[in-house]
Amino acid sequence: MIGFKQCPYPYDRYAINEYDLALDLKTGEVIVPCIGENSKYPGWSLVKTGETKTKTVHVHRLKAYTFLENNTGLPFEDCQVDHLDGDKLNSYLGNLEIVIPQENKARAYRTGLRKDNNRVLLVNLTTKEEHDCYSQAEAARVLGIGAPRLCEVFSKFGNDFVYRNYHVKRML
């Protein structure tokens, strides 16, 4: 079992290694991950302790659960595992980080992995400091107003205007 580490409950019947192999400690079978029809992530078909049916477990999640420390303050079940390079197939441990859902979503916007958000460019008219905000909500925080208020301002003034000493431009 060199190179393998036993998984925590409820997958303690298995041990995994950094090369994405799972070892069934009960049968000795080595399990190779595969990508199912309805998933973008590689996974193993594993049986939870006390159950009889297999369940697909994503490689990146079980590797993070087994090898990484959860510093989020939330139970692992409420966390997400971020692929730092954005590649869902790269489950190298150095590429994985346990994060809260809000952080994972924000990173996806900042890195351009998610395209369903409106970036907003803010330029302070006094200091000329630029804020490239990944979302309207982030722009609202910089402006010191609520996101609903910023939506009202966009509705009233359009996508390019001056507000509270900032040049505001929504990038569509």
N, C-alpha and C positions, 0 to 999 in steps of 0.2 A: 504494500500500500504506500510505497514511497512516492511522494509528489501528490498524493491524494489527501484531501481533508474531509472528514466526516461532516455532512451537512447538519445544521440544527433542525430540531423538531419543527414541523411535522415530516421532514424529508430525511430523518436521521437513519433511514435504511440505506442511504446512498452516501458515497464519497465522490467528490469531484476534484479535478485538477485545473491548473491554469490553461491547459490546452483544450478545454471544453469537452473532456471525456467524463462520463459519469460511471461509477462502479456500483453495481448492486451488491451490497455487502451480504445479502441473504443467499443469492444464487451465484455470485462471482462473475456475472455477465457485465461486459463493458458496453455502455450505451453511447452511441454517437448521436449528436443532435441533428435535427432536420428542420426544414421550414415547411409548415403546413400551408394549405391552400388559402386560409383566411388570416394569415399572419405575415408580418414583415420581419419578424424576429426568429432566429433559430431557437429550438426548444427540444426538451427531452420529454418522453412519455414516462411519467413516474407515478408511483402509488404513495399516497400519504399514509403515515402511520395510522393504523386502525381502520383503514379503508381497503376496498378490494378493486375499485375501478381506477384505471390510469387517468392522469390529467396532464395536459401539456404544461410544462413549466419552462418559461423563457430562460435561456442560458444566462443572460446578463443579470436577471433578477436573483437567481439562485447563487450565482457567483458572488454578487455583492452581499447577499444575506450571509453567505458562508465566510467570505474572506475580508470584507470591509467593515469598518466601524461606522455605526449610525450615529452621527453627531447632530441630527436634526431636532432632537427632543420629541419626535413623534414615533409611534410604533412603526415598525418596518412596513406593515401592511398599508399604512397611510402615506408612505413615501413613494417616490419614483426613482428610477436609476437612470441617470443622465449619461449618454455617450458623449464625452467631451469633444470628440472630433466630428460629431454629427452622423457618424456611420453606424447604422443599426446592426451591421454584421460584425463590427469590431468589438468583441467582448474581452479584449485584453484588459487585465485588472487595472493597469495604469490609465486606461481610458474611461473607467467607470467611476461614478460618484453618486452616493445616496443623497438626494435632495428633496425638498418639499415640492409639491406640485407647482406652486406659484413660481418658484425659482426655475424649474425645468421649462415652464411655459415662457418665462421672460427670456431665458437663454435662447430658446428657439426663435423668438422674435428678433433678439439682438444679433444673432448669427445669420439670420435670413432663412432658416430652415422652415419657418412658418411664414407664409406670404399673405395671410388673411388679416393683416393688421395695417393701419395707416400710420406710417412714420410721420413725425412732426419735427420740423426744424425750428428752434427758437434762437433768436439772436438778441442778446441784451444790447439795447441801443446806446447805453452809457459805456459799458466796458467792452463791447464787441465780442463778448464771450458767447460761443456757440454751444447749444445743447442739441444733439441729434437724438431725439427721443424715439424709442421703438414703438410707442403706442400713444394714443391720445390720453390714456390714464396717466402715463409717466409725464407727459407734457403738463397735464393739469397739476400734478404734484410739484413740478418745478415752478409753475405759475402761482402756486399757493391757493388753488381753487379746487372744487370738486369736479370730477369727470362729467357729470350731467351739465354743470354750468359751462364747461368748455364746449360741449356739444351744442348748447344754445348759442354760444358766441359764433361757432362755425356756421350754424344755420343763419344767423343774422348777418355776418360779415363775409362769408365765403371762405375760400381756402388760403387767402393771403391778406394779412391785415396787421395792424399794430394794436397791442393790448398790454396794458400795465408795463410800459417801457420795454416791451419785447416785440420784435418783428416775428410774427407767427406764420409759418407756411406749412400747410398739410401736403405731404408728398403722396399723391395718388398713383 
